[in-house]
Amino acid sequence: MNGRDWAVFLFKYVTLCGLHLAFGLHSTLDDRLLARVATKCAPICLLIATVGGALNTVRAPVSGSEDLSRTVSSLLFALVFSVMGDAYLVYKRTFVYGVVAFTIAQVLYITTFDWGGVTSLYHMTTPQAALLTVVGLFSFTLFLVTMSKMSRLLALSGIAYCVVITLMLWSACCSALFGVQASPLAVLGAAGALLFYVSDYTLAVNKFCCQLPCASHVIMATYYTAQACIACSVLGRIHK
């Protein structure tokens, strides 16, 4: 994509995000939930279409294209499971399915961030182990604070999600800090991972611990920004 294409893409994305933040979040009545699902999922659907289109450009038989193709494919499927999770989380009766969908998405994001092969749990350096310890302790502390109001099934799925989102954030930070391809794009991806982490734990605290002011807007604004940062960090590698 050239500069104009990036500008058009970002304009469309910001517009769709703004529509949901301005109108979709207020559609709480049962007969308006479908509209809420549509506005909530629209920005991620745009990312899916953009990443899917970009996938064709990395299938040429050139050096390094196979690794990049796998990265883009992982991102694409992560976005697909994300949009499924977005839809499921709108309805109380399918909330746990949303957690499962996002758990799968986070596993795919882990493979997306593993650009330099530095995130192997079996070959960690001391700084990587220290980073994982800090992020892991913080994640499980927050989970313990929120799990008391969860059902048994939701708590079990929550444990799995806590593990994978911790590894996702750690993987992104390792790629940015220690990866052989560490670059501003890797930093952008790590920033997206951190915002994703903030969004999800804000949701958990607001839903299962205490009501936070403007929580819905904070959750969705950080989530949409996170997805855009992660997607652009990969798209930028294709079009740089």
N, C-alpha and C positions, 0 to 999 in steps of 0.2 A: 504494500500500500504506500502511495505517496502522501505528501503532507495534506493534500486536499481530502484524500480518502480517510485519513486518520481524523481530520476535523469533522467530516460528515458522520463517521462512525460514532465519535464521542458525543456529538450533538444529539444524535438519535438516542444513544444510551442514556445520557443525562435527562433528556426529555421524558423517556419512558420511566426512569426512576422517579423523576419529579411528579409525574402523574400518579404513581402509586402512593408516594409520600403525602401528596396533597389530597387525594380522593380515595384511593383504595383502602387505606388504613381505617377509614371511617365507615366502611361497608360491613357492619357487624350483624345486621339482621340476616336471618336465614335466607330470605329471598334475594339478598345482595351478595352472598358469599361467593357465588360464581364469578361475579364481577371483580371481587377482591382477588380471587385466584388468578383471573386473567391479567389484571394489572400487576400483580406480584410477580408472575412468571414471565411477563413480556420482556423485561430487560435481559434475563438469562437466556431466553429464546433467541434474542438478537445476538448474544455472545455465541450461542451454539451455531447459528447460521454463519457467523463470521469465521469462527474457528474451523467449521466444516468446509467452508470455501477455501480457507488457507491450506487445509490438509493436502489438497491436490497439488499445491506448488512445491511440496517437499517430497514428492514421490519420484522425482527425477533421479536417475542413477548417478549421483555425484557423491563425492567423499563427504561422509558425515550425515548424509541425508536419512539413513536408516534410523540412527539414534534420534534425530530430530523428528522424524515421522512418528516414532513410538511416543515421544514426548507430547506431540500435538494430539495423537490419538488418545493418550491417557487424559489429557485436558478435556478433550471433547466428551469422553464418556463420564468424566467427573462432572461436567456441566449438565449432562443429561440426568444423572442421578440427583444433582442439586435441584434441578427444576421439578423433579418428581417429589423430592423432599419438601420443596416450597409448597407444593399443592397439598400434600398430606398434612403438613403442620397447621394449615388453616382450620381443619376440622378436629375437634377434640377426640372423636372416636378413632381417628387414624393417626394421631400424633406419634404413636410409637413406630408406625411405619415410616413416618418422616425421619425419625431418628435413625432407623435402619438404612434408609436411602442415603442420608448424609454420611453415615459410617462408611458405606461403600465409596461414596464420593471422596472422602478424606483419604482412603487407601489409594485411590487413583491419583490424588494430588501428591501423595508421598512419592510415587513413581515419577510424577511430573517434575518435582523439584530435585530429584536425584541426578543432577546434570553431570557431576564429576565423579560419581561413584563413592562419595565420601560418607554416605549415611549408613554404611553397613554397621549393624549392631555388633558384629564380630571383630571389627577392626577399628574401634573408636580410639581417637587420641585422647589425651587427658583433658584438653579444652572442650572437646565434643562431649565427653562423659560428664564434665561439670555442667555444661549447658543443659544436657538432658536431665540431670538431677534437679537443677533449679526449676526448669519448666514442669517437670513431672510432679515435684512436691507442690508447686503452686496449683497445678491442675487438680490434683486429688484433694487438696485442702478445700478448694471451691466445690468440688463434687460432694464431699462429705457434708458441707454446709447445706447443700440443696437437696440431698437424697432423702431426707426424712419424710418429705411429703410426696414421694414418688411411690407408685405401685411397684410390686416386686418385679413385674415384667419390664416396666420402664426403668427401674433401677439397674437391672441386668444389662439392658441395652445401653443405658447411660454409662455404665462402666466401660463397655466396649468402645463407646464413642469417645470417652475421656482418654482412653489409651491412644486411639488413632489420631485424634486432633492434637494431642501432645506430640506424637511422632511427626505429624504433618508440620507443625510449627518448628520443631527441632530440625527436620529435614530441610526446610526452607532457609532457616538461619545458617545451617551448615553449608548449604550451597552458596550463600552470600558471603560468609566469612572465611570458609576454608576450601571451597570448591576450586577445581582447576580452571573452571570457566567463570570464576567470580567476576562480576561486572555490575554496572549500574542496573542492568536488567534483572540480575539475580537479587539485588537489593530491593528492586521494585516488587519482585515476587515475594520476598520475605516480608515486606511491608504489608502486602495483601494477606499473607498468612497470619500475621499478627492481628490485623483488623478482623479477619474471620474468627480468630480465637476470641477477641474482645466481644464481637457480636454474639457468639454462641453462649459465652458465659454470662453476658448481660441478660440474654433471654432466659437462661437457667435460673439466675438469681431473681429476676423479676417474676417468673412463673412459679417458682417453688420456694422462695425465701421471703422476699418482701417487694412491694410495689416500688418501682423506681420512677422518678419524674421523666416524662417524655420518653419512656423506655422503648415504645414501638418505633418511634422515629429514629432513635439512636441505633437500635438493633438493625433496622433495614438500611439506614444510611451507611453504617459501617460494613454491612454485608455486601451491599451493591458495590461500594468502593473496593472492598476486598476482591470480589470476583473480577472486577475490571482490572485491578492491578495484576492479579495472577494471569489473566488472559493476555494482557498487553505485554507482560514480561516474556511470554512465549511467542506471541505474534511479532514482537520486536526482533526476536532472533531470526525469524523467517525473512523479514523485510529489511533488515539492517544492511 
